[in-house]
Amino acid sequence: MHFTPKTFLVLATLMVMSATAIAQDSNKPCAEPSMLYVPLVYDGYKSDNGPMTSPKTGELYSLDANDAWLQEAIANTERTHNMRQRAMIENPQLVAYNANRLPEAPPEGVIPSDPRQGMLTIVPPNVSVPDDVTPADAPNLKIHNWLHIFNASLQFTQAYISGNWYQGGENNLALLGSINWNCNLNQDIHPNWLFNNSLSYKLGLSTTHGDSIRNYLINEDNFLFTSQLGYKAVKNWYYSAMLQFTTQFMNNYKTNTRTMTAAFLSPAELNVGLGMTYNYKKADDRIFTLAIAPLSYNLKYCRNITDIDPVRFGIDAGHHSKSTFGSNFEAKLLWRFTPSVMITSRLYMFTNYEYVQGDWENTLDFAIGKYLTTQFYTHLRFDRSRQRDDDWNYWQFKEILSLGIIYRFATVN
């Protein structure tokens, strides 16, 4: 029969307890319980400091009574300890355990002894609860079917340049406000369903001295709403329907002119698709979502075609809207490297098999304390449905580096 070190420790403990029980129940002489029967367990090296003396008088501590029994017990304990310590030093290969990494102790219980049969059994103790004692009421835990994450931030940059600065330049103040709200179905309660909703809005303003008509310039105005509804197919894949809507709210003009370039619902874009969604989540540090829609409907809309040329947005001249069918996919990533450093990325593409348009947005967030943050934001866009630019071709690019305050709110399970 093969015995593991854990088995030897349990058997040795039972032997000591059994010997104690036999000594109490039988008048016949038997071996007294001793720590020498227990396997060697390293719990640190202890040197012999000698007898305890008073730090004031230097005399030995002593009881004002007959303490022969106590001195004998102390001597036996020290003798046992010294023997075990010497055994561990001379035979370290016999030390099976460390006191900090002991195996699980045997279950608590009563061990009745029967020397005639030579058997030991562990019987759970009988615990009686008085009638006047009742268990504590369970805490009233609220179950959240929806999980909310809300972020609001105000970023700013500022520069002051005196009029006689040798390099020249202009004073500048820029503000960027953003709101992000996520409302997702709690998958711990509804594991077969996926329902994620996201709403974000960014508005950026900056002072401009190069424009003689206006005192400020709008450099960011973007409203985006996305929604995904899915039913589990296999593992992390879901049959899903996807919706995306984007527009802006403020009027925008070319510098030093009254030519309007954008306004509310000019442009606006709606995309609805059917397909599959892959959803992966590791705690709250890594969240990745990939949505593929082979069947997709895209609607481009321009409300104001009197002041704005709809051709700039891929809409035929004289028309408010243009509908096409095609395919799209969207990938989202949230990766929190440390509690203070986080990156979010979104890649979206649509094609009607005649043209391709796509957006790739990345935000690197450095938290400074609880309410301060530094953000580096980039937005790369490709759109072949619009007119070709001589410098950038069909590409568009935006980059913002800012420092500001942020407020976060989240609902936990």
C-alpha positions in Angstrom: 0.0 0.0 0.0 1.3 3.4 -1.0 1.1 6.3 1.6 1.6 9.9 0.7 3.1 12.4 3.2 -0.3 13.8 3.7 -1.6 10.4 4.7 1.3 10.0 7.2 0.4 13.3 8.8 -3.3 12.4 9.2 -2.5 9.0 10.6 0.1 10.4 13.0 -2.5 12.9 14.3 -5.1 10.2 14.7 -2.5 8.1 16.6 -1.9 10.9 19.1 -5.6 11.5 19.6 -6.3 7.8 20.0 -3.5 7.4 22.5 -5.1 10.2 24.6 -8.5 8.6 24.4 -7.1 5.2 25.4 -5.2 6.7 28.3 -8.5 8.2 29.6 -10.7 5.2 29.1 -8.4 2.4 30.2 -6.5 1.7 33.4 -3.8 -0.3 31.6 -0.5 1.5 31.0 -0.1 2.9 27.4 2.1 5.3 25.5 1.6 8.9 26.3 0.8 11.3 23.4 3.8 13.2 22.2 4.8 15.5 19.4 7.5 13.1 18.5 4.9 11.0 16.7 4.0 13.8 14.3 5.9 14.1 11.0 8.5 16.8 10.8 7.2 20.2 9.9 9.5 23.1 9.4 8.3 26.3 11.2 11.5 28.3 11.5 14.8 28.0 13.4 14.6 28.8 17.1 17.8 29.4 19.2 18.1 28.7 22.9 17.9 32.0 24.6 18.3 30.5 28.1 16.0 31.0 31.1 13.9 34.2 31.3 15.3 36.8 33.7 14.0 40.2 34.9 15.5 43.1 32.9 15.7 45.2 36.1 17.1 42.8 38.8 18.5 40.1 36.5 16.9 37.4 38.7 15.0 34.4 37.3 11.3 34.6 37.0 9.6 32.2 39.4 6.2 31.4 40.7 5.4 31.9 44.3 4.1 28.3 44.5 5.2 24.7 43.9 5.8 24.8 40.2 7.6 21.4 39.8 4.9 20.2 37.4 5.3 23.3 35.3 9.1 23.0 35.2 8.7 19.4 34.2 6.3 20.2 31.4 8.6 23.0 30.1 11.6 20.7 30.1 9.7 18.0 28.2 8.5 20.6 25.7 12.0 22.0 25.2 13.4 18.5 24.9 10.9 17.5 22.3 11.5 20.7 20.3 15.3 20.3 20.4 15.0 16.7 19.2 12.7 17.6 16.3 14.9 20.6 15.4 18.1 18.5 15.5 16.4 15.8 13.4 15.4 18.4 10.7 18.9 19.8 10.6 20.6 16.5 10.3 18.0 14.9 8.0 16.4 17.7 5.9 15.2 15.1 3.4 12.7 13.8 6.0 11.0 17.3 6.3 7.9 16.8 4.2 6.1 20.1 5.0 6.6 23.7 5.6 4.4 25.4 8.2 3.3 28.0 5.7 2.3 25.4 3.1 0.6 22.6 5.1 -2.0 20.4 3.3 -5.7 20.6 4.2 -6.4 19.5 7.8 -8.6 16.5 8.4 -12.3 17.4 9.0 -13.4 18.5 12.4 -15.2 15.8 14.3 -15.4 13.4 17.3 -13.2 10.3 17.2 -14.6 7.5 19.4 -12.1 4.8 20.2 -12.7 1.0 20.3 -9.5 -0.8 21.3 -11.1 -4.2 20.9 -11.7 -3.7 17.2 -8.7 -1.5 16.6 -10.7 1.0 14.5 -11.0 4.8 14.5 -13.9 6.7 12.9 -14.6 10.4 12.6 -18.1 11.3 13.5 -19.3 14.9 12.8 -20.1 16.8 16.1 -23.6 17.4 17.1 -24.3 21.1 17.0 -27.5 22.2 18.8 -28.9 25.7 18.1 -31.0 27.2 20.9 -34.6 27.9 20.1 -34.3 31.6 20.7 -31.4 31.9 18.1 -32.4 32.4 14.5 -30.0 32.6 11.5 -29.1 36.1 10.3 -31.2 37.4 7.5 -29.6 37.1 4.1 -28.5 40.5 2.7 -30.9 42.1 0.2 -28.9 41.9 -3.0 -30.3 43.8 -5.9 -30.0 42.1 -9.3 -29.1 44.4 -12.2 -30.4 43.2 -15.5 -28.7 46.2 -17.2 -25.1 47.3 -16.6 -24.3 51.0 -17.1 -21.0 52.6 -17.7 -20.9 56.4 -18.0 -17.9 58.7 -18.7 -18.0 62.5 -19.1 -14.8 64.5 -19.7 -13.7 68.0 -20.5 -10.3 68.4 -22.1 -8.5 71.6 -22.9 -5.4 73.1 -24.3 -4.2 76.7 -23.9 -1.4 78.8 -25.3 -0.5 82.5 -24.7 2.0 84.3 -26.8 3.1 87.9 -26.2 2.9 90.3 -29.1 6.6 90.7 -29.3 7.5 86.9 -29.3 10.5 86.6 -31.6 8.9 83.6 -33.5 5.4 85.2 -33.8 2.3 83.1 -33.2 -1.3 83.6 -31.9 -3.0 82.9 -28.6 -5.1 79.8 -28.6 -7.6 78.0 -26.4 -9.3 74.7 -27.3 -11.9 72.7 -25.5 -13.1 69.2 -26.1 -16.1 67.8 -24.3 -17.2 64.1 -24.6 -19.9 61.9 -23.2 -19.9 58.1 -23.4 -22.7 55.9 -22.1 -22.9 52.1 -22.4 -26.0 50.1 -21.4 -25.5 46.4 -21.8 -27.6 43.4 -20.8 -26.1 41.5 -17.9 -24.9 38.2 -19.4 -24.4 36.6 -16.0 -28.2 36.6 -15.7 -29.0 36.2 -19.4 -26.1 34.1 -20.7 -27.8 33.3 -24.1 -28.5 36.9 -25.0 -26.3 39.7 -26.2 -27.7 43.3 -26.1 -25.1 46.1 -26.1 -25.9 49.7 -26.6 -23.5 52.6 -26.9 -24.0 56.3 -27.2 -21.2 58.9 -27.5 -20.9 62.6 -28.4 -17.8 64.7 -28.9 -17.8 68.5 -29.3 -14.5 70.4 -29.8 -14.2 74.2 -30.0 -11.1 76.3 -30.5 -10.5 80.1 -30.8 -9.3 81.3 -34.1 -7.7 84.6 -35.1 -7.4 83.7 -38.7 -11.1 83.9 -39.2 -12.4 87.5 -39.3 -16.0 86.5 -39.2 -16.1 84.1 -36.2 -14.4 84.0 -32.9 -14.3 80.2 -32.6 -14.0 77.1 -34.8 -15.7 73.8 -34.5 -13.0 71.1 -34.9 -15.0 68.1 -33.6 -18.8 67.4 -33.7 -19.7 63.8 -33.8 -22.8 61.9 -32.4 -22.7 58.1 -32.6 -25.2 55.5 -31.5 -24.6 51.7 -31.9 -26.7 48.8 -30.9 -26.2 45.0 -31.1 -28.9 42.4 -30.4 -27.9 38.7 -30.5 -28.8 35.2 -29.5 -26.1 32.7 -28.7 -25.1 30.2 -31.4 -22.0 28.5 -30.1 -19.5 29.5 -27.5 -18.8 33.2 -28.0 -20.7 33.5 -31.3 -24.2 35.0 -31.6 -26.7 35.4 -34.3 -27.1 39.2 -34.3 -28.7 42.3 -35.7 -26.7 45.6 -35.7 -27.6 49.2 -36.0 -25.4 52.3 -36.3 -26.4 56.0 -36.6 -24.1 59.0 -36.8 -24.5 62.7 -37.4 -23.5 66.1 -36.0 -25.5 69.0 -34.3 -23.6 72.3 -34.9 -23.3 74.4 -38.1 -19.8 74.6 -39.5 -18.3 76.9 -42.1 -15.2 77.4 -44.1 -12.7 79.9 -42.7 -13.4 83.6 -43.6 -16.6 82.6 -45.6 -20.2 82.0 -45.0 -20.1 78.7 -46.9 -21.7 76.0 -44.7 -19.9 72.7 -44.7 -22.0 70.7 -42.2 -25.1 71.1 -40.0 -27.6 69.0 -38.0 -28.4 65.8 -40.0 -26.2 67.1 -42.8 -24.7 64.7 -43.1 -26.3 61.7 -41.3 -25.7 58.0 -41.8 -27.7 55.0 -40.8 -26.5 51.4 -41.2 -28.5 48.2 -40.3 -27.1 44.7 -40.8 -27.8 41.0 -40.1 -25.0 38.5 -39.3 -22.9 37.1 -36.6 -21.2 38.7 -33.5 -18.2 37.4 -31.6 -18.0 38.6 -28.0 -15.1 38.0 -25.7 -14.7 39.4 -22.1 -12.0 38.8 -19.6 -13.1 40.5 -16.3 -13.3 44.2 -17.1 -9.7 44.5 -18.4 -10.1 43.1 -21.9 -13.3 43.3 -23.9 -13.3 42.4 -27.6 -16.4 42.4 -30.0 -16.4 41.6 -33.7 -19.6 42.0 -35.7 -19.9 40.7 -39.3 -23.0 41.6 -41.3 -23.0 40.1 -44.9 -26.4 41.7 -45.4 -26.4 45.4 -44.7 -28.5 48.4 -45.6 -26.8 51.9 -45.7 -28.6 55.2 -45.8 -26.8 58.5 -46.3 -28.9 61.7 -45.6 -28.4 65.4 -46.0 -31.3 67.6 -44.6 -30.0 70.9 -45.9 -29.2 70.7 -49.6 -29.7 74.4 -50.1 -26.6 75.6 -48.3 -24.6 72.3 -48.4 -23.5 70.3 -51.4 -24.7 66.7 -50.9 -22.2 65.4 -53.4 -19.5 66.0 -50.7 -21.2 63.1 -48.7 -21.6 60.7 -51.6 -25.2 61.7 -52.4 -26.3 62.6 -55.9 -26.8 66.3 -56.6 -30.3 67.6 -55.8 -31.2 64.6 -53.6 -31.5 64.4 -49.8 -30.6 60.7 -49.4 -29.0 57.7 -51.0 -29.7 54.1 -50.1 -27.4 51.1 -50.9 -27.1 47.5 -49.9 -23.8 45.7 -49.1 -21.8 44.3 -46.2 -20.1 45.7 -43.1 -18.2 44.7 -40.1 -17.2 46.4 -36.9 -14.5 45.5 -34.3 -14.2 47.1 -30.9 -11.4 46.6 -28.3 -11.1 47.8 -24.7 -7.8 46.9 -23.1 -6.9 48.2 -19.6 -3.1 47.7 -19.2 -3.0 49.1 -15.7 -5.6 50.8 -13.5 -4.5 54.1 -14.9 -3.7 53.3 -18.6 -6.5 52.2 -21.0 -6.8 52.0 -24.8 -10.1 51.8 -26.7 -10.2 51.1 -30.5 -13.0 50.9 -33.0 -12.7 49.7 -36.7 -15.7 50.0 -38.9 -16.0 49.3 -42.7 -18.8 49.2 -45.2 -18.9 48.3 -48.9 -21.7 48.1 -51.5 -19.1 46.4 -53.8 -18.7 49.7 -55.8 -17.0 51.8 -53.1 -15.5 51.3 -49.6 -15.7 53.5 -46.6 -14.2 52.9 -43.2 -13.3 54.5 -39.8 -10.6 53.6 -37.4 -10.7 55.4 -34.1 -8.2 55.0 -31.2 -8.1 56.6 -27.8 -5.2 56.2 -25.3 -6.3 57.3 -21.8 -3.8 58.1 -19.0 -5.6 58.6 -15.7 -3.9 61.1 -13.3 -5.6 60.5 -10.0 -9.4 60.1 -9.8 -10.6 63.1 -11.8 -7.7 64.1 -14.1 -6.8 62.4 -17.4 -4.7 62.9 -20.5 -6.1 61.5 -23.8 -4.5 60.9 -27.2 -7.2 60.5 -29.9 -6.7 59.6 -33.5 -9.3 59.1 -36.3 -8.4 57.7 -39.7 -11.1 57.6 -42.3 -11.2 56.2 -45.9 -14.2 57.0 -48.1 -14.3 56.4 -51.9 -17.9 57.6 -52.1 -16.7 61.2 -51.8 -14.8 63.5 -54.2 -11.1 62.8 -54.4 -8.7 65.2 -52.6 -5.5 66.3 -54.4 -3.4 65.9 -51.2 -5.0 63.1 -49.2 -6.7 61.2 -52.0 -9.6 59.4 -50.3 -8.0 59.4 -46.9 -8.9 61.7 -44.0 -7.1 62.1 -40.6 -7.7 63.8 -37.3 -5.5 63.8 -34.1 -6.2 65.4 -30.7 -3.9 65.5 -27.6 -5.6 66.9 -24.5 -5.5 67.2 -20.7 -8.6 67.6 -18.6 -11.1 66.4 -16.0 -13.2 63.2 -16.2 -16.1 61.7 -14.3 -16.9 58.0 -14.4 -19.9 56.0 -13.2 -20.5 52.2 -13.5 -23.1 49.7 -12.3 -21.7 46.4 -11.0 -23.3 43.0 -10.8 
